[in-house]
């Protein structure tokens, strides 16, 4: 058995004997059995669910009757738990998933090694893991103590001197966990397995993989942490106050001086996990703050997933797992996941399993795009129209491949197709715009989908408005790989004509399109869509500061499409960068014939901020 850093003071085996109150529970159940079948059922099914038989222990197989916690499925379909620190999130997770537990596991704040070790114990025992605040006077301490008392445990299994001292100060039934691995395995009757070393950055991921039937004893790799002072998201705030607790002088690696605490004679009862909450999925995002809460979730048998960035649409593994087995309840740890309604909409998309070209369901970050711009069959309008669709796909792929070595993200090939073309003649409807038929664009859109090419439909509306034209292409825009571009240069007033002046649009008209497109995306449970707005003069968008960028269904981009010398292009770029709306991402256009000279891919990605969408006309 691997020997790890000491995190406690009791190196002997811990007795697992029935507690006196356990005998009272058994006596009460016996009385209920005499009262009739209904009462007997209430007693025998306490804390159970129909998802999975509870995990058994060697002691149980020999005829023992261990105590089990009462767990619960959250009432809400989607909930976001409050709490900034590890202590607060651990309390919130325990309150959401447990009604009662005969054992509570307790580790110290900032004690990464202790929390990792305690996580294994909590999962193996089926018990919640709480965190003792570092400061004795921290207000969070009252909430932790109140949660322990609500759970009404027979014993509080403390991991590390700080947790033990804190529990004793709160007059809780503390039982120190042996710091010797072999002794701990014996004391838990095989509920915790052999030691497994993990890197500090991998602790949360390791906790999510713990199995209740045989969890390894997680140990943080030596030389990579300080057992008493591991920096974490808990730093500062009320739990990181200036007042040290009784054990602030702990040595590195979690070693402390043995102070003789033995738990005051308290005993740990024989325990085993409740039936698994298989229908519950818990989402974590913070490796420093979510270890204890994640362990609590795994102790109930709930699934746990780590979601970097707190947006499940960006995690390909999670998308596949949720689409294959949608949960009935989702619990998210921390405000980074946003309000429950927004998270629910995101999860609705995740459950479809549909991804964007390049993977995931969020447009940016995580990818860049390199696009051919133009109108099919019209070479004069851009490079896209210089060849049929199949060669255009090959050309777009070749273009994306030129950018791949220059950036960290995958580069997705794209088409920016001019769907409505500005016209010098008014046409039958008098709007000075020639609208392509959906059936003419469909072959390009379908071929792009099959080839993993993103498509942006570009609108040059003339005297009509952008929303009216966008609605014409609704059946294409409900495709997951199709976004929308608005070109204000070609938005005319009632008496204006193309090429006599540069068009413009009020931001309110753009925002109406954004709301319509976002609603369409949400109603069809689609991955996030790109909404691009072309601009090369500030006057082209009136009131640009009010451009709506807050719809979660959209990635809103300002695309600089001026041509000329490098100096002229950078003058345009810098002007557009002044006072941008919050949340904007940036695109850039290279003109093959008009630029003097055309920027190379290396020169293009070197622009600051580096454009995420580059089109070629």
RODRENSE-917312 format. One record per residue: x, y, z of N, C-alpha, C, O in turn. Coordinates in steps of 0.02 Angstrom, whole numbers, plus 50000, padded with zeros to 5 digits. Layout:
residues N
XYZXYZXYZXYZ...
***
This chain:
residues 617
500434994050000500005000050000500445006250000500915006650039500295010949956500705016949950500615021350011500055022450034501165023750037501155028350094501115035550068501505037350024500665039650094500595046550072500705051250130500805049050187500685057750116500785062750167500265062150221499685060550207500465063550283500005063050339499495068850335499695074550325498865067250343498355072350346497935071750409497425075150415498145067550456497775066850519498245064950574498855064850564497975063350633498395061850690498305054750717498705052450757497775051450696497635044850721497885039650671497605039150616498405035950688498685031150640498425024050651498635019450617497985023150698497715016550711497085015250672496805019750641496855009050675496235007250641495655010750676495655011650737495155012650638494575016150664494015011050674493835007650627493725010450734493195005550745492575007150706492375012950701492265002050678491625002850643491114998650681490944993150660490855001350736490384997750779489705001050776489655007150768489164997150782488495000150782488435005250837488635004050894488155011050820488055016350869487405014950908486955011550883487365017650968486765016651009486145019150974485615016050978486205024950940485615027650906485405023250848484815023150829485885019450818485705014750766485255009350792484795007150759485405007150853484965002050883484265004850894483775001150888484225011350910483565014350919483195014450852482585013350851483555015850796483235015750731482965008850715482395008150691483365003650729483144996850714482544994950757482094991450734482544997250818481974995850862481344999150836480794996250838481415005450812480835008950785480565005450723479965004950713481025002950681480804999250622480434992850641479944991050609480674989450692480344983350715479634984850737479164981050723479544990550771478874992450792478434993950732477844992150732478714997150680478324998550621478124992150585477574991750556478564987150586478404980850553477774977650584477384974450548477684978550649477094975850682476464979850666475904977450675476564986050640475994990450628475654989050562475084991150552475984985550516475644984050454476104984850394476644987650401475884982550334476304982650274476514989650253477084990650233476054994550257476235001350234476795004250275477265007150248476745003450340477265006150383477915002550372478445005550373477874995950361478494992150349478834994450285479444994950283478444996050233478734998350171479075005050181479625006250154478765009550219479065016050231479735015350265480205019150251479785010550311480415009550346480945006550301481515008950301480775001450264481274997850226481515001650165482075000450142481105006250138481295009750076481605016450090481725020250043481725018050152481975024650169482635025950133483115022150137482645031650096483255033650062483375030049997483905030949967482905025949973483035022049913482745025349852482295029549857483005023449795482715025249731482695018949689482955013749709482375019449631482315013549589482855013149536482805009049491483365017449540483855017749486484365012149489484555009549436484595010249548485155005749553485165002649623485015006149671485314996349629485394993549697485964997149733486464998749702485884998449798486435001749835487054997549835487034991349836487635000949834488264997349837488334993649902488154996249955488604987549900488684983549960489404983749982489854985449943489514982050045490184981750073490334974650095489864970650104490974972950105491134966250130490774964750196490554959050206490734969750239490394968550303489664966850292489394962550326489354970250245488644968950230488554961950202488064958550219489014959750160488954953150131489014947750184488784942050174489334949450240489404944550294488804944650341488814941250393488294948650325487694948550365487584954850405487074955350440488024959750403487924966050438487374970050405487174968650348487124974850441486574978950416486784986350421486604989650470487164988850373487424995750379486875000950372486354999850342487005006750401486565012350393486665015450324487215015250296486145018250297486185021650232485905028650237485445029850276486175033250199485895040050198485225040250162485045035650125484875045750172484275047150131484465052550081484625058150100484465050750018484625055549965483975057649931483455054449939484025063049892483425065449859483585068249790484115070949778483105067449746483155070349679482895077449682482345078649707483275082349656483045089249658482365090049624482215086649575481955094449652481285095549625481305098949557480895097449513481765103649548481795107449486482165103549431482645099949445481935104349369482275101049314482985103549306483445099649292483085110049316483745113049309483845117949367483425122349377484375117249403484515121849458485245123849458485675119849438485385129949480486055132549486486165134149560485815138449588486655130849591486765131749662487195137949674487685139249638487015141649725487395147649742488015145649782488065140149808488475150349785489085149149824489705150749784489775148749726490155154449816490775156249783491345151849805491765149849765491365150249870491925146449897491765138949899491195136849889492285135049911492195127849916491725126049973491305121549965491785129550029491345128150086490615129550068490175125550085490495135150035489805136950018489515132049967488935130149972489905130149917489645125649866489535118649894489065115149874489965116549940489875110049970489225109750010488865104850007489075115050048488445115450086487855115150037487375111550049487895119049983487345119249935487225112449903486645110349895487755108949885487675102349854487385097349904486945093449886487615097449966487345093050017486605094350028486205089650031486415100750033485715102450045485275100349987484695098549997485545100649926485145098949867485035091449859484525089349832485515087349883485515080149867485405075649926485255069749917485455078149987485395073850046484845076350092484765082350104484455071550118483985073050172484315071750240484235075550287484685066250244485025064450306485605059850289485585056450238486115059850331486675055350320486965053150387487105057350430487055046650398487335044350462488055046350472488305046550528488405047950416489095050250421489175056250376488895056450321489545061150400489745066950359490505067050359490825066150411490805068150300491535068750294491705076250293491355080250262492245078050327492435085050333493175085850319493595082350348493345090450274494045092150259494135099650268493655103450271494765101750271494915108750283494925112850219495095110350165494755119150226494795123750170495525124650149495975124850192495645125050085496315125850056496755119750065497335119850044496515114550096496895108450105496745103950045496305099650049497095105049991496945101349930497055093849939496645089849917497605092049972497735084949983497195081850027496975076250014496995085550079496475082950123495815082350087495455077450098495635087150045495005086750009495005080949959494495077549950495575079849926495615074249879495525067649916495145063249894495865066949972495815060850012495105059950039494815054550037494825065450064494145065250092493635063550038493125060350052493755065749976493285064349922493215056749912492665054249902493775053249914493745045949907493345042849963492935038349952493455045150025493075042550081492335043950074491915039550086492165050150055491465051950048491115047649996490555045250008491435046649939491115042749885491045035449906490525032449895491575032649937491535025649958491015024550012490685019350012490925029250057490445028550112489755030950092489265029650127489705034350034489055037050014488855043150055488255044450063489345046850080489215052350127489375059050095489815059350052489035064350116489215071050091489885073250118490085071450173490235077350078490875080250098490785087650107490595091250061490915090050168490885097150183491585099850196492055096050205491645106550196492295109850202492285114450262491855118850267492755113450307492825117850366493195124150345493745123750320492895130050356493235136250337493895137050373493985134750429494355140450340495015141550368494995146050429495335144850479494585151250426494535155950482494005153650531493445151950511494175153550595493705151250646493095155650649492555153350669493155162050630492605166750637492235167950571491785172150568492405164250519492075165350454491335163950459491135158850485490915168550434490185167350436489975160850402489475157850420490365158750351490205152450317490215146650366489845141850357490615147150418490655141750467489985140150498489845134350511489575145250510488915143950538488495139950490488115135450510488545141450425488155137750376488385130450371487985125950363489055129450375489305122650374489065118750435488825113150428489115121750494488895118350555488145116950553487925111650573487765121750529487035120650524486885114950476486415111050489487265114350422487135108850375487315102150406486955097250396487865101850444488035095650479487465093650525487255087850525487205098350563486675096750611486025094750575485665090450598485885097850518485295095850480485345088650456484855085050456485945086650437486055079750413486005074750470485905068850457486075077050532485995072850592486435066650591486185061050596487095067550584487525061650578487675058450645487655061650697487835051950642488105048450699488825050550712489045050750770489185052150659489885054050666490085058550608489815058150553490575062850623490875067150572491595064850563492015065550607491735061950504492395059250490492835065050466492745067650412493325066950507493735072750492494395070650460494715065850482494595074350409495215072850372495675078850381495555084250353496205077950419496675083350433496535086650500495965086650524497065089450529497005092450595496535098450596496155099350644496555102450543496125108350544495385106450546494995109350584495205101650505494505099450505494315096650572493775097950598494775092650603494625089750668494545095050722494075094750762494995099950722494955105250772494325109350763493985111150812494155110850700493545114750687492925110950710492485113950741492885104450696492305100550717492245100350793491685100750819492805099750828492775099550901492545106250929492165106550977492785111750899492565118350923491825119250913491495122850952491545115950862490825116450849490425111050886489825110450876490765107250927490445102050968490095096850924489535094850937490445094850871490185089650826490515083050843491075082950869490185077450829490455070750847491035068750801490945064450757491615071750811492185070850766492515064050775492625061850832492675060850720493065054750719493645055850670493525056150610494265056550695494825057750649494945051750604494945046050626495035053150539495205047750491495935045950500496355050350506496105039450499496805037550502497185040550443496925040650387497785042950455498175045650400498605040350367498935041750317498605034250392498955028650361498475025250312497915023450331498705024250250498265021650198497985014750216497395013450208498425010350239498205003650256497705003650313497205000150311497845007750363497375008150419496705010950397496175008750420496725015750352496095018550328495695013450289495085012950297496025009650246495675004450208495354999350255494784997350244495714997350306495434992550354494854995650392494334992450402494945001950413494435005150454493785006250416493245006150446493825007150352493215008250312492945001650284492505001750241493204996050308492964989450286492974988850210492514986150180493514991250180493604990350108493214995250066493184994450005492935000450096492545005150056492995010050018492755013549974493635010350035494115014550000494685010149977494945006050016494895010849914495395006349885496105008949894496245012949939496545006549851497245008249856497365015449832496955018349797497945018149853498105025049838498205026049763498465021649728498005031749739498105033749669498325041049669497955045449691498925042349644499205049049644498915052949585498865050349529498725059249598498475063649545498835070349550499035072449605498915073649494499195080349494498695085249523498095084149518498935090749553498465095549582497935097949533497355098749551498125099149471497645101649422497135096349402496625098049371497275090049418496825084649397496375082049452496025077049441496365085249510495985082549566495235082349550494915077249561494965087849525494245088049511494045082749460493555079249470494425082149407494275077049357494295070049388493875065849373494795068949431494845062349463494245060949507494005055249510493995066049542493415065049585492805063149544492405058949565492715066249486492135064549445492135057349421491615054649403492735054249420492785047249397492735042149454492755036149441492685044349515492665039749571492035035449569491475037949558492135028949577491575024249581491425022649654491885021949694490785021949669490615020749739490795013749763490885012649823490845009049717490975002249739491715001049756491864996549796492175004949728492885003949744493285010149726493705009849681493175015749760493545021849742494265021449765494385019449822494745023249723495435023549746495515029349795495125034049796496025028849836496165034149884496585039449848497185038349837496285044949830496635050149792497155053649836497005055849891497765054049810498305057649845498615062549796498765060749739498715068649819499015073749776499765072449773500085071249824500035072649713500735070949702501195075249746501095081249753501685071949776502135075349822502525080849786502685080449727502675086149826503065091549799502675096349756502955100949727501995095449753501595099749709501055103349748500645106749717501055102849813500545106349853500815107449923501315104549943500465111649959500565112350031499915110250063499395113450052499945105050102499335102250130498925107050169498315106450171499245112150201498855116750241498705123250206498275126950229499025124850151498945131350121498915131050046499215135250012498565126250018498515125849945498105131649919497525132349939498375135949876497985141449849497385138849811497415133649779496835142549816496235140349782495785146249770495945151949788495205144849740494715150049729494425152649794494085157649795494565149149849494315151449913494725157149942494535160049993495285158849910495705164149936495325170649941494925172249896495445174549995495105180850004494395179750026494175174050037494025185250033493325184650053493275182550125493765182450162492655180750144492535179350214492875173050238493035172350297492985168150193493295161950214494055162350211494395157750235494325167650184495045168450182495265174150225495745177650209494915175250281495035180950324495705180750358496105176050349495835185950397496485186750427496575182450489497135181250511496025180150519496095176550582496295169350568495915165750536496875167150592497075160250582496695155650628496465157750682496625149250607496315144550653496865141250695497455143050692496655136450735497125133450783497685129650751498175128050785497625128150687498125123850655498475127250598498705123850552498525133850599498815137450543499555136150533499835138150482499875132750580500595131550574500755124650547501295121950559500275121650512500395114950484500985115150436501085120050401501365109650436501945109150392501715107750321501145106050309502185108450274502045106650205501875099250201502065095350245501535097350148501315090450134500785088150183500635082150186500505092750223499965090650268500215087750333499795085850374500865087250346501115084550408500995089450465501125095350457500765086950521500655091150579500915087550641501045081550639500975091250694501155088150758500555084850787500015087750789500635078650810500085074850840499875078250905500275078750951499255080450908499025083850968498615079251013498325081351063498585072850993498265068051037497515067451029497195063751066497215071050981496495070550973496305063650949496635060850904495795060850978495575054150957494825053850944494535048450941494515059750936493805059850921493375059250982492765058550975493645059651040493245059651100492845053351111492335053351145493075047851083492735041551093492165040351046491835035151050492025044951000491485043950952491665038250905492245036850892491145034850881491235029150837490925030450769490405033750765491235027750717490945028250651490495022150640490745016550643489865023150626489425017450616489575013950550489885016750506489345007950544489385004450480488915007850431488315008750446489175009950374488775013650326488885010950256489385007550243488415012350212488475010550141488065015650102487605018650129488245016750039487885021749998487155019949988486965014149990486755025049976486055024049956486025022049883486535021949848485425020449860485345018949789485535025049748485425030749769485825023949690486115029349650485595033949620485065031749596485745040349621485335045349586485575045749513485865050649491485445040349477485695039949408485385045149361485675046749310484805047649378484465052349335484705059549344484465064049310485185060549389485415067349405486115068349375486555064049380486205074149343486855076249317487065082549352486685087449354487675082549380487945088449414488505091249371488955087549350488485097749359488985101149318489445105349363489205109249404490095104449354490595108249392491025112049342491095110049284491325117549365491755121549320492395123949352492865125449317492415124249418492985127349453493395122049488493165119249538493995120449464494405115149494494585116549567494715111849605494585122849588494765124449656494175124249703494245122149761493585126249680493015127049724492525121249723492085120849766492585116549674492055111649664492235104549685491825100049675492825103349714493025096549730492545093349780492305087849769492405096849835491975093949887491265092949861490965087749873490995097949827490315097349801490265091649750489765088049748490775090949708490775085449659490805078649694490475073949673491205078149748491235071949786490565070249817490355064449817490225075249842489555074149870489085071449817488695066849830489115074349757488685071949703488855064749685488405060649675489505063049679489685056149663489485051349718489335045549704489485053749780489285049449836488555047349831488365042149857488145051449798487445049649788487345045249726486795042749715487875044349687487815040649624487625044949565487515042349510487565051549575487425056049519488025056349472488595055449494487895057549410488435058849362488715065849373488335070449390489365066649364489675073249371490105074549310490475070149288490055080549283490455082449225490775089149239490455093749265491415089749221491775096149226491685099749160491835097049107491455106049163491295109949103491725116249103491515121249132492315116149073492725122149070492345127849036492045126948982492355133649067491985139249039491255139349057490905144249041491005134149089490325133849115489785134049061489205135649076489955132648999489455132148946489465125048918489935123248882488965121048934488975114048911488975113248836489165107948811488765118248799488765117848726489465117648696489555115748638489955119548736490645119748710491025113348724491605112748702490735108548758491075102448778490835096648736490275094248745491245094248690491045089048644490895082448679490425078948662491305080748729491185074548765490525074748803490155069848804490375080448833489745081148869489155080848821488645077848836489225084048764488685083848714488525076648695487935074748694489045072748682488925065748663488605061848720488145057848709488845062948781488595059148838487865060948854487455056548867487705067348852487025069548868486545067548813485975065548827486755068148750486325066148695486175058648698485625056548681486665054748719486565047548724486125045648784485755040848780486175049548838485795047948898485595054348934485925056448981485045057548911484845063948941484655063149014484285058449032484885067549057484705067149128484005069949140483755073949101483695067749194483045070449213483125076849253482695081249251483675077449290483805083449330484535085449320484975081249315484655092049316485325094649310485435099749365485025104149377485995099049400486195103649453486875106449434487345102749423486925113049431487555116349413487845119749475487475122549516488505119549481488845122249539489115129249523489595129949485488805134349552489075141049546488755145449494488475142949445488785151949506488435156849464488725157449394488405160349350489325154649382489615154949315489165151549264489195153149204488755146849286488305143349240487705147649220487305145849177487635153449253487105158049235486435156149266486395151249303485915159849250485245158349276484995151649251485185149549196484575148249289484335141549268483995141449201484055136649163483625146849184483275146849120483765146649062483665143049013484295150649066484795150549012485145143849008485255141148954485315141049066485645134449066485175129249036485405124749001484525129749051484055124849024484035125248948484025120048914484035131248920484045131948847484685128948817484665125748765485245130148851485865127248827485835119648828486065116348781485565116848881485525109548886485045106648835485145101048812484515110348819484065108048766484445107048701484325102348664484905111648687485325110948627485805105048635485885101048588486115104448693486585098948704486245092248693486555087748664485635091548715485285085048710485165082948638485055077048624485165087748592485075085748521485685082148494485625078048448486275083548522486885080548496487135083548431487655081348406486785088448403486975091548339487555096448352487515100548397488075095948312488655100148321488795104448258488565102848203489175109748269489385114048214489965110848176490295106348203490105113048115490725110748082491325112448126491405118148149491735107548138492305108448184492155106248254492605106048295491525104648270491345101948335491075107048383491195113048376490695104748432490395109048482489795112748455489605112048397489495116748499488885120348482488945127848493488445131548489489555130248508489685137448517490145139648460490655136448447489965145048427490345147248368491055149248387491535146648361491105154048434491745156448459491705157048535491175158448562492265155848570492925153648546492925146148531492405142848536493505143648511493575136648497493685134948424493825129248407493615140048381493735138948310493855145748277493695150948306494145145548218494155151248172493845148948107493725142948096493705153748063493425152047998493785155747943493965161647952493905152347887494185155347827493685154147771493515148347756493445159547739492865159047694492995161647625493385166347615492675158447576492605161147509491975165347507491445163147529492035171547480491465176147477491245177047405491655177247359490595177447394490345178847327489655175947315489315173647360489465176147251488805173647230488915167947181489305168647134488565162247190488665156547146488565158447072488065161447054489055156547032489005157646960489175164646937489085166246878489415169046982489575175946963490285177446986490375180047041490785176046945491485177046965491655184246983492085185447026491315189046953491485196046966491315198247037491555203447060490905194347071490685196347138491105193147193490965194347252491595189247176492015186247228492245179347209491975176247162492735176747246493055170447227492595164447234492715159247203492065165047274491615159347281491285157547214491175151747200491125162647174490785161447111491225159447054490985158846998491875158347066492335156647012492335149346994492675147346947491965145147031491945138047017491285135147045490965138247087491095129247021490505125847049490615123847122491155124947150490105120947151490115119847223490655114847244490995116147294490755109347209491255104447231491955107247230492315106547280492185110447175492845113647178492885119247230493415120547258492315122647243492315127947293492445125047363492785128147404492175119147376492305115947440493045114247447493345115447499493335111647394494055110047396494465116447407494955116447444494265121747373494645128047380494575130947451495065133547478493985130447480493895132847548494305128747597494585131447645494335122447586494745118147630495485119847624495845120147673495705120947563496405122847553496555129547587497085130347617496085134147584496175140647617496225139747692496665142647724495775135847721495805134647793496455131247813496735132847866496695126747771497325123247787497915127947790498395126647826497895133547752498445138447754498455142147821498985144547842497885142447855497855145947919497995141347978498205143648032497875134947970497945130148025498605130548062498605130648124499185130748028499825130848065499945137348103500405137648144499545142448091499685149048118499305150548183499455155448217498825146348199498395147748257498315141448299498475135948277498065142348359497975136648405497315133148394497265127148407496815136748370496155133748361496085130148294496465131748248495625125548287495485122848221495195128248176494845132748199495355127848111495105132748063494595129248018494755124347984493985131648020493425128547983493345132047916493305138147914493315128347861493165131447796492455134047795492005131247827492345139547758491675142647758491525145647690491975147247651490875146447677490615150147620490245156247648489835155547693490375162247621489935167847632489585169247565489885172047519488965167247562488585167347499488135173547498487735174547544488215177647447487775183447439487095180747416487015178847358486605180747462485955178047445485505183147411485115181347367485565189547430485195194847396485705199947371486115202447410485685201347306486205205347273485945212247257485415213047226486315217347279486125224347263486095225247188486515222847151485575228847166485455229547094485385236947075485155241047115485585238547014485505245346989484795246746966484605252546956484405241446957483705242146935483235240546993483405236447035482655243746995482205242447052481925235447054481765232947108481845232146996481555225546994480805225747004480525231047017480475219946999479745219747004479475222347071478935225347073479855221347125479615223647190479875230547210479695233147263480295233547166480525240247177481025241147233481125246747256481355235747256481805236447313482545236747294482975237147338482705236547229483395236947206483825231347236484405232347254483535225447241483895219647267483625213447232483015212347230484085209347206483885203047173483955197347224484515195747245483395194447242483395189247293483465182347260483065180547217483965178647281484055171747256483495167347283483265168247339483295162647243482795157747265483115152747312483705150947304482735150447361482985145547408483235139347372483745136447390482855137147321483045131047286483715131747248484045126847234483895137947231484545139047198485125138747248485675136747230485005140747310485525140647361485575133847396486095132147423485035130147395485015123747432485585119047414485865116147460485775118047350486325113347336486975115547369487365111247391487105121947373487715124347406487685123147481488175121047512487105124347510487025123447583487075116147601487395114347651486765111747562486785104647578487485101647567487715097647607487815103747513488485101147501488965103447556489395099747578488875109647578489295112147632489185108147696489675106647731488575106447711488425102547772488785095847770489085093747819488755092647713489075086047706489835086547710490165081847733490115092147689490835092947687491125096247750491735097047755490695098047798490945101347858491135108647846491605111147877490775112047802490905119047785490345123247815489755121847805490535128647851490035133147878489805137847823490185139547778489175140047827488875144347776488605150647810488265150247861488745156447780488445162747801488075165647741488355166547688487425166947751487025170047698487055177647706486875180247758487285181047654487395188247656486815191947622486595189947567486565197247654485995200947629486215208047608486535211647646486025209947546486105216647520485405219147502485195218347445485045222147548484315222647543484045228447501483445228447486484465233347480484195238947443483715242947485483865244847541483115244147458482625248447492482175244647540481765247747574482215238147544481835234447594482255233947657482815236347659481985230647708482345230247771482655223247779482455218547745483145222747822483515216547831483065210847856483135205147832482615212247902482205206947929481745203847877481665197747874481455208047834481025205447781481415200547736481165195247718482025202447719482425197847677482645191647716482645186147688482825192447778483055186647817482505181347821482645175347817481885183547829481335178747835481265174447772481025168747777481455176947714481405173147652481825166747655481675161847621482335166747698482815161147699482775157147765483255153947786482195157447796482105154047860482245146547854482565143747898482025143447801482115136247796482855134347788483045128647803483275138947764483985137747763484315139547830484785136247851484055144647862484355146847926484195142147984484505142548036483715137547975483605132648027484095126748021484095122248063484515126847970485055121947966485595124048018485755129948024485865119248055486325121048109486975124248087487295127648127487165123348024487815126048000487745132347960488205134247924487165135847965487035141747925486935147847969486505147848013487345153047958487275159347993487055164847945486875163547888487065171047970486775176647932487255182647934487555184047986487315186147877487715192347873487275197947846486885197047799487355203847875486995209847854487505214847827488015216047858487355217747768487835222147735487525229147729487195230647679487625233447779487305240147778487515244447719487155249147702488085243147688488285247047629487745247147577487675251947539487345241747574486835240947521486125241647549485645239147520486065245047606485395246547635485215253747618485505258447645484735254547572484565261147545483975264247581483535260847607483965270947582483375274547602482865274847546483005272447491482285277747559481745277547509481925280547441481675278247390482355285647439482515289047376483235287947354483475291347309483565283147385484275282147369484365276647317483925272447305484945276847285485135271847236485845269447250486255273147276485965263147232486625260247242487145264047201487005266447146487745264547229488335267647199488295275247197488785278547179487725278147214487675285447220487865287747290488075293447299487805283347338488005284647407488105277947441487885272747417488445278147498488535272047538487935271447586487765276147621487635265647586487045264547627487205264447702487775264647722486675264247741486745263947813486115261047844485605260347810486155259347908485585256447943485605258548015486135259348045485015259348044484975260848115485045254348154484805249048133485375254848211485505248748250484865245248271484865239148280484315248848277483685245648297483475240348247483185235248265483605241648182483425236748130483855230548136483615224948128484495231448151484935225648161484705221648222484695215548221484505225148275484295221748335483655217748325483565212448356483215220148282482615216248266482805209748231482505204448245483285210048187483525203948154483845199348206483735193248204484245202148251484575198048301484065194348344484145188448359483535197848365483025194648407482675189148368482545183748395482505190448306482165185348265482605179348256482375173648263483235180348239483695174848227483825170948291483875164748290483895174448347484005171048411483395166948430483475161248453482795169648421482185165748436482135159648391481945154248414482295160448328482285154748282482775149348305482605143448304483355151448325483875146748348483645143048411483725136948417483365146848458483135143748521482545139048508482535133448534482055141248469481455137248458481605130648424481255125648434482135130548383482325124448347482895120748382483155115848355483075122948442483605119748482484245118848441484525113348437484455124248410485035124048365485665126348400485635130048449486245124048376486875126948400486885134448389486505137148348487315137848426487385145048419487505147048346487835143448309487235152848325487305155148257487745161448255487765165448302488085162248199488475168248186488015173448153487705172148102487995179548184487675185248153488225190348139488505193248185488365191348075488915195748053488625202248027488125202247990488935207848045488745214348020489355217447986489865218748019489305218647920489865221747884489895229247898489385232447907490505231847900490595238947912491295241047889491785237547901491325246947857491985249847844491985257347856492505260647850491395260247873491355267147895490925267447957490435263747963491095271848004490705272348065489985274348052489535272248088489865278548000489195280947986488735275547958488135276747952489005269747940488585264447911488095261447960487585258647940488245262048026487795259348078487655264948127488085266848166487055267548125486855272848171486695269948240486295265248246487005272648291486885270148359487205263448373486935259448410487795262248343488115255648349488235253548422488245247548437488345258248467488475256648537487905252548568488015249048617487315253048539486735249448565486605242848529486085239748538487085240648490487015234248456486925228648508487325227948554486385224748500486225219548548486675213548539486675210348486487065212048590487525206348587487385201248643487765196548652486845202348680486735198248739486335191948728486235188148775486095190648667485715184548656486195178648654486645178348613486075173948698486535168248706486545163748644487015159948634486025164248603485985159948544486425162348487486505158848437486705168348493487075171448438487785173248458487925175048515488235172848409488895176048413488875181848365488805180848304488915188048390488835193948348489525196648330489955197748373489625197648265490275199648238490215206048197489745206948159490705210448205490805216048159491365214048112491915212348134491215214348048491675211947997491925217847956491535221147922492575219247960492865224847924493005222947852493415218547839492655226147805492735224047736492955229647689492755229847631493355234347715493635239447671494245236747633494585232247658494375239447574494955237347535495425243247524495245248947537496025241647499496515246947485497215244847506497375238947508497625249847522498305248447545498285246147618497775247047651498825243247643498835241347714498675247247760498325246447809498945253047744498805258847785498065260647786497795262247839497745260347728497035261847725496625256647763496145258247799496815250447755496445245147789496515245647865496025244747902497115247147889497205247847961496865254147988496635254248045496835259447947496465265347969495725263647979495415265748028495455259847933494755257547941494685253148003494225254148043495135248348010495115243648067495145247448133494755246048179495605252148139495685255748202495075260048217494885260848275494775262948165494175266948176493595262648202493215264748245493545256648174493005252248196493105249748267492625248048302493735249548289493885247048356493685252048411493655250148470493555258248393493395263348443492695262048472492205261748436492665261448539492035260648575491585255148546491015256548528491835249048540491415243748513490895241548564490995242248624490335238848541489845236048587490155230248627490595226748600489955229148688490235223548727490055216848696489515216048669490515212148701490375205448677490475204348603490335198948578490725209448567490825208848495491435204448481491935204848516491395200448428491985197148400492115200348331491685203748304492715199148304492945203048246493115198648187493395193148194492925201248127493095197948065493445202748018493465208748030493735200047964494165203847918494075201147848493975195147839494095205547799494045203347730494685205047692494935210647697494935200147654495485201247608495205201347536494835196847516495385206547499495165207247430495735204947384496285207847384495605199847346496125196747305496375201647252496975201747238495925205547222496115210147168496215217347191496665220747167495795219647237495795226747254496315228647306496565234347305496495224147353496995225847403497675226647371497845223347322498085231147399498745232747370499295232447423499475237647451499565226547437499405219847411498915216247457498725218947509498715210247437498295206147480498705203547538499265201147529498435203847599498785201347658498885193847652498445190247628499455191447675499565184247681499185181647742498985185547784499075175047747498775172447808499145174347871498835175947922499815174247869500205176047928500085183347947500025184848006500065187747897499935194747912499225195747938499105200147979498765191747914498075192547935497975190548007497655194148046498255184848027498155182648096498545186948145498395186848205499045190648120499445194948164499085201448181499315205148225498525202948148498145208948163497885208548235497715203148259497865214248269497615214548337496965218548340496935224248316496435215748370496375208748391496345204148330496085206048278496605198148338496645193548282495945191548259495555189048300495775192648195495095191248172494945183748174495365179548157494325182148194494115175248199493795172648135493755166548125493575177148092493275175248029493605179447974493585185547976493925176147927494275179547872493945177347807493925171347791493695182147769493395180447705493815183247648494175188147656493755180147590494125182147530493635183747475493215179647456493695189847449493265191947394493675192947330493405194747278
***
